[in-house]
Amino acid sequence: MPPRPAGTDGRDHSYREVIAERYKRMANFKDSIEKLMFLHIAFLCVKIAWYLAAQTLEGIPLPPHALGMAAGEVLLLVVYSMAKLGNVKENLTLLKVFNMVQSLITASEVLTGWAYHNGTRTGGVPTYENSEAVAKFIVAKYPGYSPTTVLNTTKAFEMFLDLTLAAFLVMGTFISHKMIVEKMQMKKERENVSTDRKGAQKGGSDDDSDDEGVPAAVPLKEEKPKVVKAASRSDTLRRRA
């Protein structure tokens, strides 16, 4: 087996090209956004299923904001796929639209959840109508369980569902906002570099144009060298003769 060539034993790692930290952060942002989006879509599906169960059991109408959030999540997926993050053709404008839609969904979840769990719509007394509907069904099917315990459990589950969904939405919105800010900084830096290059090129051409106004130096008239013709040997001998 031939010997290992010098410089390829791994000790030259400090001289190799590495990925800049900001590009690593971009990849981490993209990965975090996708994971959080999957999680809050999953929790939203569970929440809508919870509403549908209450509607089926007690005839409680489905809240309008739940349908709005579901439509917003569909729009969120469409815009995210069109933004093409991490691709050469990624679109910063669509990423901003993605962040705006996600912010609206987050605001809807936080405000409606706050109103529901604090009884804002019922004079400050929370009704937990969805939890009560599910608790009645469980107690009717399993009479051995305590109604109070079942109701408290369903209330805790509904609160956990809303808080977790809101937390995932807030984190996703915050991370996408940070990604937008850093991408805008990178874009501005590229534009500044491009402007500096154009300015340097323009400055060089201006220097050349300035030289055109200066009259060129006129070379001195060269004197023609005097050509001295030496007499041939035969002419010299003839004169002597």
C-alpha positions, 0 to 999 in steps of 0.5 A: 500500500503506497504511503499517505501523501503529505498534508492529507492526514487530517491535520490541515483542517484549519486551512480548509474552507468552512461554512460561515456561521450565518449560513448554519443559522439559516439551516437551523432556522429552516429546520426549527420552522418546519418542526414547529409548523408540524407540531402546531398543525398537529395540535390544531387538528386535535383542537378541532377534533375536540370542538367537533366532539363537543358539537356532536355531543351537546350541539355546541357550534364550532367556533368561527376562529377554529375554521379561520385558523384551519384555513390559515394553516393551509395558506401557511403551508402553501406560502411556505412551499412557495418561499423555497427556503434554502433554495437558490430561488428562495423568495424573501417577500413570500417569507415575510408573507409567511411570517405575517400569516403565522402572526395572525394565526398566533394572535387569533389563538392567544386572544380567543384562548384567553377569552375562553379560559378567563370567561371574558365572553361570560362576565368573567366566569369561565364556562368550559362548555367543551370540557363539560360536554366531553365530561358528561359523555365520559361520566355517562359511559363510565359511571364509576368515575367522579364527575368532578374529577373527570371535569377537572381532567377535561379542563386541564387537557383543554388548557394544556392543548391551548397553551401548547398550541399557542407556545408553538405558534409564538416560537415559530413566529419569533424564529421566522422573524429572526430569519427574515431580519438576518436575511435582510442584513445579508441582502443589504451587505451584498448590495453594499458590496455590489455598489462598492464594486461599481463605484470602484469601476466607475472611479477607474474610468473617471481617472482614465478620462481625466488623463485624456484632457492632458496634452500628450508630451511631444517627443523631441525631433530625433536627429538623423545619425550621420552616416560616415562611409568609409572608403573601401580599401581599393579606393585608398590604394588607388589614391596612393598610387 
